[in-house]
Amino acid sequence: MPSRLVCFNPSCRAEYPATAVLYACTRCDGLLEAKIDYDRAAAAHWKHLWRQRRLSNAPLDLSGVWRYREMLDLFDGFHHVVTLREGNTPLLPGPRAAAYAGLDHLVFKHQGFNPTGSFKDNGMTCGATQAKRLGLRRVACVSTGNTSASMAAYAATAGLDPIIFIPNGNIAFGKLSQALDYGARTLQVEANFDQILALVRLLADRLGIYLLNSVNPFRIEGQKSIVIEMLDQRDWSVPDWIVLPGGNLGNVSAFGKGLRELLDLGLIDRLPRLAVIQAAGSAPFYDYVRQADKGHFPTVKKPETLATAIKIGDPVSYPKALLEIETSGGVVERANEQEIADAKAVIGACGIGCEPASAATLAGIRKLVKAGVMPASADVVAVLTGNVLKDPDYIYHYHTGVLKGPHGEPLTSTFGNKPTVVPNDADAIAALLG
Ligand code: F0G
């Protein structure tokens, strides 16, 4: 059977062709997911094939997403691929961060090394490819910043016409600047992310614009490559834990799906446990996994956090995320503003750096180690989702001791590194430097 889209709702499972322009099941309004009929016999050779492709200069092989294209066989061939050489992001050991969290070792998979500086590029290359394959011209997304930066870049590369909807005044400047620079039409809406997503879903249908949010199952497929590449880089040794920040919960859905598929194909021998960390002021999924009644999702009406990337109170992908947490024996933790800010400074002091949302990982790991959920000897990979330069204002304010929480409450600059103003005087500077 050809690859197709299937309703995620277990009591529905309606099927649609992979060329359907749909973001939800027309029968039950459930989420959609891609279903690929894998060539199981061939899968035994894929690890070798993927390794060999690292020696190739062909554009598809140079991409850290399309190198693994056997896992993305949804596009009726690969002639429409839109690539900026995404993926190829490093695994970086962070000994100081490990010590801070109470772990013996900690490795970061840094998605901020992507072409537009976030993990969104892994998914957007697939979303843009699907738009090209379908012959669509206008693409849209609502975003807390990174999706829009990524979509703008891939749309520009593909000759598509991008329209971006962002919450007015609530995205980091680095991200907004990228969207403008890549030439996207940018609408700043007087509403929060959740409200704008509902609006954009309506407009996409009414105006025939292709929606590239993570409700688009092709985005999720592309983001599977983050864990595939991670395992390839580890010579297929499965870590005990993969830790990531959670906002709209597309990424944890992608990781879980990719890992289950790798297990099913015999490419790994067990699943790692997934740990999702949310910002305490925007943590509906944290509450949801703890409540007995799974029939009701406890939406946060006014999400608050300085980690604007994950300032989301009504995450669309929560049913998928719940499945992945349950299947992997995973956990959901939350971190407050001070914990995120300090963890971010520690990641910076490792010479690595990341944006605030990404630092929720380290803050969460520290709490999970303290709580005895993660032993010190655990083999943990934390996924840093965005580049340090995405939100420079936050960093400057933290290090100069003026960072304030969402309600104006002062945050402590625990690991502050304030610049010093000095006169143009060699003696004075020499005296200062000792
Ligand atoms: N980290 C960063 C840096 C992000 O930009 C996002 C999401 C997340 C984590 C959370 O990922 O939504 O898959 O759970 N940013 C989206 C955006 C919402 O519009 O850029 P998620």
Boltz pocket constraint, residues with backbone or C-beta under 6 A from the ligand:
constraints:
  - pocket:
      binder: B
      contacts: [[A, 118], [A, 120], [A, 142], [A, 143], [A, 144], [A, 145], [A, 146], [A, 147], [A, 148], [A, 214], [A, 245], [A, 246], [A, 247], [A, 248], [A, 249], [A, 250], [A, 251], [A, 252], [A, 309], [A, 310], [A, 355], [A, 357], [A, 358], [A, 385], [A, 386]]
      max_distance: 6.0
